[in-house]
Amino acid sequence: CEMLSLLTVAVPTLRFGTASLTDPLRCSAIRAAERSATVIGGGTAGLSCAFELASRGWSVTVLSRLQRESATLTAGGMLAPQAERLESGPLLDLCVRARSFFPSWLRRVEETGKVDAGLVARGGFIAPAFQGDAIAQWQPPASGGSSTWLDAHAIHTFEPLLQKDVTGGFWFPQEASVDPRRLLPALVAACQATGVEIIEGCEVVGMIFDADGKAVRSVLLADGSMRQVETLLVCTGSWMRQLLPVPCMPVKGQMLSLIPPEREAPRVTLQRTIFAERCYIVPRIDGRIVVGATQEPDAGFSTSSTAAGVRTLLDAAIETVPALGEYALGETWAGLRPTTPDLMPLLGGTQWSNVHVAGGYHRNGILLAPLCAQLVADSVEGRSSADGASLLAHFTCDRFYTTEAATSSPVSPSDAPRAAELRPPSPKSPKQPVQSAPMQTAATAAPSEGGNTGSGGLYASAPAGGYYD
């Protein structure tokens, strides 16, 4: 039949995953060996989807422009919806569920690929508060999980290196972190072990539709060639809008690392991630301290480090943990957070029958990618549970295609998670919180944006370059 002939062209060799073809929990009515998926994007979002589908017996190909430039490698790697101060609602529900899902998923990745991914779970996160700042005035939602307020004495017992003016803070024992620079190769190894084909240097710049415009029949590559597809998953992070009519824009975030003094190992070191009002401070297994992150919604696709950004982060980190002033400056870098107007992800099906999305994770990409891959894979196979379908319904692309979406405003900065602004704190009031810069993302995108979706039409072209996360 025609579908099988397209499959033969798209996937010349069959690659089998670990699922049994007779396992009713892992196979749908269509035999697993006949199912083929193409994933655009070689970061954590795309590879998580590829790993999930391949584990279910799908034949999966990942098209990756340049994996070493993936935004995954620039992430903080925090699994911390409570420290992010998310309010009650669908996003918090999704993130809490993702936090519970992550450890078992990571064990499966490590066991499959035989690579350690560097999970750090040292008794949770600490969110220190200065007098009158947002943390001191915040009350964590009960739905986020366990939280305990520590007074000044208790919090300094937990982390003696905290600034003496810290008045208290929250302890979130369920929060953890993972080193993205170790996670990505572990995930690549797991994908390869399950038969996923990862094609590097393959940039997708457009989509070709079938005669009635209801499905994508092939993708257009930067070299002018076309590749036929059966099921297509778009996981291109901040560049998703270049292929699909969705309001997903980049928000730049600068980060840096600090190296302990060489003269001797410090007697007291940070054990837990410190998530303060103006920065977060993440101790890595190898001894590095990662500090993040600025929030720059007007920087476009720039990933350069700036003097102002580095100064802002250093000032905030040293104010929170003065001992870091003795550390050496290691690296500086910047990444792009794929961000929607309501700060919630884009998940599930689209107006085209064979195109699905997973992205728009904003500040929670590492946390959300594994669980969302499972939810999207269930949707692709048409076997979402009632609970999963209900959860996905909050994050569909078509929420931006309604009249209400077109007239609504993006989430206000006061409702958004805080981050460092590119401005050092005033010397006259060093303890005052620095508010996030206003988010300037698009409020909506029309379904017809970008080109023709009609008979055999080219839908969208993407610019050269870019991170796929």
C-alpha positions, 0 to 999 in steps of 0.5 A: 500500500502507499503508506508502506511504500513511503515507510520504505523510502523514509526508513531504509533499515528497520531498527527494533526497540526493546518492546516485545511485539506481543506485549499488549501494553507496548503495542497498538493494533499496528505492528510495532515494526511497521511504525516509523517516526521522525523527530526534529531536534537533538536536545533533551526534548527530542531525544526523550521522545525518540527514546520513549517511542523506540522503547515501544518498538517504533523505528525512530530517526532524529534529525539534529542540526548540531547537537553540541550546540543544543540548549540542553548543554546550557541548562541548569538541570534543576528538577525544582517546581517548588523552588521556581515558586510555581503557583497552583495550576496545571503547570505545577501539576505537570511539573510535580508529576514530572519530578516524581517520574524523573528518577525512574526514567533516569535509571532506565536511561542509565541502564539502557545506555550504560552511562551515568547521568549525574543525578544529585539529590542531596537533601533537597533545595534551600530557598533563602530569604532576605528581609522583605524579599519575595521568598520571605512573603511567599507561601508554597502551594500544598500541591507542590510537595513537602516544604518547611520554613527554616528560621535563621539559625536552622538555615545556617545549620543546613548551609553555613556558607549562606550570607549572615543576613539571611533571615530564614528560608524554605527547605524543599526536600524533594527537589533535585538536579542533574548535570545536563552535560552528563545527561545528554550523552547518557540519553544519546547512548540510550537512544542508540541502544534502542535502535534510534538513528541520530543524523547529525548536521541535518537541518530541517527548514520546511515541511511539504504537505499532502494534496489535501493539506491534512498531513505532512508527507516530507520535510525539506532539508537545508541542502535542498533535499526532501525526506519522507515522513510517516509520523513527525515530532517537532521538538525544536525549542525556541525555533519551533515557530519557524516550522509551526504556527505557535508563539514560542520565542527565545528568552536568553539566559546567561550562566557561569561556573566557579571553581573552588580555590586550588590552595586547599579543598574548602572545609565547608562546601555547599551541599544543596542547591541554593535558589535565592531571589536573584540567582540560583547556585548549583553544586555539581558532583565534580566540584564546580558551582554553576550560577544562573541565570539572567532573563533577557526576553529582548535578546533574540537568538543571541547566545553571547556572554556579556560583561553586564550579565556576568557582573549581575550573576557574580554580584548576586551569587557572592551576596548570597554566599560570600565565600564564592568570592574566593572561587575562580571564574570558570566558564561563561555561557548563555542559552535560550529558553523556549517560551510561550506567552503563558509560560506553559509548554506545547504538547500533543497533536496539531491541526495536521494528523501526523504532526506532534509537538513537545517543547516550549518548556521555558525554565523547566526543560530538563524536568519536563522532557521525560514525562512529556515524552511519555504523554506525547507518545501515548497521544501519538499511539492514540492510547492516552489515559483519561488522566493523561488526556486531561493533563495534555488538554491544558498544553495544546497548540490550539489554545492560542488560536481562539479569540480569547488567546488573541486578545489576552496578554502574556503572563505578567512579570510579577506572576513569572518565576524570578531571574536576574535582571541585567542590572547590578543591585543598588549599593544603597539597598543591596538586599532588595529583589531585582524584578524580572524584565518584562516578557516580550513574547508574541501573544498569538500566532494564526494557523495560516502564519508562515505560508501555504498549507494547501496542496503539496505546499511548502509550509515554513522555512527556518533560518540557518543555525539555532539550538534545538532543545 
